[in-house]
Amino acid sequence: MLCNRMQQLALVLAASALTACASTGAPSATDAPVRTVEMPVMPPAPAALLVSPLRPLPPASGSPADLLSHAAEFGAYVGKLEAQLDGWQRWYGEGQEGR
């Protein structure tokens, strides 16, 4: 009984869908053309901005010479990160100016 009822329901749904698809006129109710909106395109990022600088290894020991050497290496690393961040900000700003 339940199976027969399900078959009838499936038949009614299929008939309704076919009737609706066949009787639909134009896909749009208005005659106005569809307006497309152009999406802004960001310029490709420079390759130098895509490469992350290598973080220096921790100092080998706690000696003053090793700590000083590590501080110098880490300072250079931070300088590269700052330069890269500045490059990203300039790249983004150039893309915003074109909008």
C-alpha positions as CSV (number, residue, x, y, z in Angstrom):
1,M,0.0,0.0,0.0
2,L,2.8,2.4,1.0
3,C,4.8,1.5,-2.1
4,N,1.9,2.1,-4.4
5,R,1.2,5.5,-2.7
6,M,4.9,6.5,-3.2
7,Q,4.7,5.5,-6.9
8,Q,1.6,7.6,-7.4
9,L,3.3,10.6,-5.6
10,A,6.4,10.2,-7.8
11,L,4.3,10.1,-10.9
12,V,2.4,13.2,-9.9
13,L,5.6,15.1,-9.1
14,A,7.2,14.1,-12.4
15,A,4.1,15.1,-14.4
16,S,4.0,18.5,-12.6
17,A,7.7,19.1,-13.3
18,L,7.3,18.2,-17.0
19,T,4.2,20.4,-17.3
20,A,5.9,23.4,-15.6
21,C,9.0,23.1,-17.8
22,A,6.9,22.8,-21.0
23,S,4.5,25.7,-20.2
24,T,7.1,28.2,-19.2
25,G,7.5,31.0,-21.7
26,A,10.4,33.4,-21.7
27,P,12.9,32.9,-18.9
28,S,12.6,36.6,-18.0
29,A,9.4,38.5,-17.2
30,T,10.9,41.7,-18.5
31,D,12.2,42.8,-21.9
32,A,15.1,44.6,-20.4
33,P,18.5,43.2,-21.3
34,V,20.6,41.6,-18.6
35,R,23.3,44.0,-17.4
36,T,26.6,42.6,-16.6
37,V,28.9,44.2,-14.1
38,E,32.6,44.2,-14.8
39,M,34.7,42.9,-11.9
40,P,37.9,44.8,-11.0
41,V,41.0,42.8,-11.5
42,M,44.0,43.2,-9.2
43,P,47.4,43.2,-10.9
44,P,49.5,40.1,-10.3
45,A,51.7,40.3,-7.2
46,P,55.4,40.8,-7.8
47,A,57.4,37.5,-7.3
48,A,59.6,39.0,-4.6
49,L,56.5,39.4,-2.4
50,L,55.6,35.8,-2.6
51,V,58.8,34.5,-1.1
52,S,59.0,34.4,2.7
53,P,62.4,35.2,4.2
54,L,64.0,32.4,6.2
55,R,63.8,32.8,9.9
56,P,67.2,32.5,11.6
57,L,67.8,29.5,13.9
58,P,68.0,30.1,17.6
59,P,71.4,30.9,19.0
60,A,73.7,27.9,19.6
61,S,74.4,28.9,23.2
62,G,73.8,31.7,25.6
63,S,77.3,33.2,25.1
64,P,77.4,36.9,24.5
65,A,78.9,36.4,21.0
66,D,76.2,33.9,20.0
67,L,73.5,36.2,21.3
68,L,74.9,39.2,19.5
69,S,75.2,37.2,16.3
70,H,71.7,36.0,16.6
71,A,70.4,39.5,17.3
72,A,72.0,40.8,14.1
73,E,70.6,37.9,12.0
74,F,67.2,38.3,13.6
75,G,67.3,42.1,13.0
76,A,68.1,41.5,9.3
77,Y,65.2,39.0,9.1
78,V,62.8,41.5,10.6
79,G,64.0,44.1,8.2
80,K,63.2,41.8,5.3
81,L,59.7,41.2,6.7
82,E,59.1,44.9,7.0
83,A,60.3,45.5,3.5
84,Q,58.0,42.7,2.3
85,L,55.0,44.1,4.2
86,D,55.7,47.5,2.7
87,G,55.7,46.0,-0.7
88,W,52.4,44.2,-0.1
89,Q,50.9,47.5,1.1
90,R,52.1,49.4,-1.9
91,W,50.8,46.6,-4.3
92,Y,47.4,46.7,-2.6
93,G,47.3,50.5,-2.7
94,E,48.1,50.5,-6.4
95,G,45.2,48.1,-7.0
96,Q,42.8,50.3,-4.9
97,E,43.7,53.4,-7.0
98,G,42.5,51.7,-10.1
99,R,39.0,51.2,-8.7
